[in-house]
Amino acid sequence: MREIPADKITEIVKGLFIAANLELEEDVVKSIEDCRAVEDSPIASHVLDKILENAQVAKEESLPLCQDTGLALLFVELGQDVHVTGSDFHGAIEEGVRRAYANGYLRKSICDPLTRLNTGDNTPAVIHTEIVPGDKIRIIAMPKGGGSENMSGATMLVPAAGEEGIKNYVIEMVKKAGPNPCPPIIVGVGIGGDLEKAVILSKKALLRKAGERNPRDPRLARMEEELLAVINALGIGPQGYGGRTTALAVHMEMMPCHIASFPVAVNIQCHVARHKEAVI
Amino acid sequence: MSKTIELTTPLTDEVLSGLKAGDAVLISGDVYTARDAAHRRMVEALDRGEALPVDLKGKVIFYAAPTPAPPGKVIGSIGPTTSYRMDPFTKRLLDLGLKGMIGKGKRAPEIMEALKAHRAVYFGAIGGIAALMSRCITKVEPIAYADLGPEAIVKLTLNKLPVVVIGDTRGGNLYESLP
């Protein structure tokens, strides 16, 4: 049994949310640069140039990349041989979120659904915890913007819908979203499990390095390529002003489902695709 | 992209009627932030017959809620939020003489139609370049609804904020004119 003090978790979570909000990961920058190289429309090129310039300015001036510094979403893998000491595990994470958003000058964007009054400290966070073998804790912090989350959804297809059913739903969602989720987007797709598992898979798919094909299932890797081509042929373009780059990538994850079911979820991520991880 | 037009608020009917969907514009002068919760609160005030904390006649609203200003800066990061969520409230504000809105994304057909009747313009700013955009803000003055936190109404003084005309006073709609 390895002991890990709760305040260590708090400090790590705080650091992750601040860093994620100020610094775009190298793979996302590279993916935007690659798209910029093939854009020929002046306005699309202009928007992509500004996105790249913004990433530089954010880093240099320690300002958030986007004013929407997100709902605090976390994926945690908790080793079964870890004993958290000094405070409760989820409480330690919430405190890390609180400190990140206060000390990091990040926007507090969480409110009561009905009164719409702000909770004031960006909590509660949404925390997905998995118990795994080992004596480490892996924490992935993902500040998720509201605009792209609003364009996401899930459906329960009939099994007969097959691959075409998945593709049609993904394309319909991207079309319906249009300029709203701040394209170029990354499209996360979750297939199988049950309703909520499909949604979680679609969000986990966004954690992969931008443009990396599914490493485990060649069927998904193929569909990712095919869908990306169709989506970029829609012509929505950066910020919806037209162009070749509507999506930077399509990432799909899948697991078996009930014989009666065929759940499919689409989680849309804006071009400010932020996540940072740490292993304690 | 066509030639860039430089405008300073307040925007007159004459200036607005000269704009067309697709025009690149740099906006300077004062605008007011207001997004979801502030819109709801303003319309609730109107329903009770109360005056708004800002006289919207001739004004421009920026659908935005910035990050807190770090020490030494006027403002944190700032950029547009998606506009369609303000659609249920927008006609009420246009009736009061609101002349411009800065946001991003598509709006309901009746809002695009209402722009014509009210001779108002819907501008789009680029989303997700908020560190860069913060350089266009030279002054911030709190106005109302401080309890809404980031959604409070503040007066921003802009210096050449880059926007594109999405909806013009003649029914033009940039998103519909795209291939």
Interface residues (C-beta under 8 A of the other chain):
Chain A: P42 I43 H46 V47 K50 I51 E53 N54 V57 A58 E61 S62 L63 P64 L65 C66 Q67 D68 T69 Y105 L106 R107 K108 S109 C111 R116 L117 N118 G120 G146 G147 N150 G178 P179 N180 P181 C182 G235 G237 Q239 G240 Y241 G242 C270 H271 V272
Chain B: M1 D36 A37 R40 A64 A65 P66 T67 P68 A69 P70 K73 G76 S77 I78 G79 T81 T82 Y84 K104 G105 K106 G124 I126 G127 G128 I129 A130 A131 L132 M133 S134 R135 D147 L148 G149 P150 E151 V164 L174 Y175 L178 P179
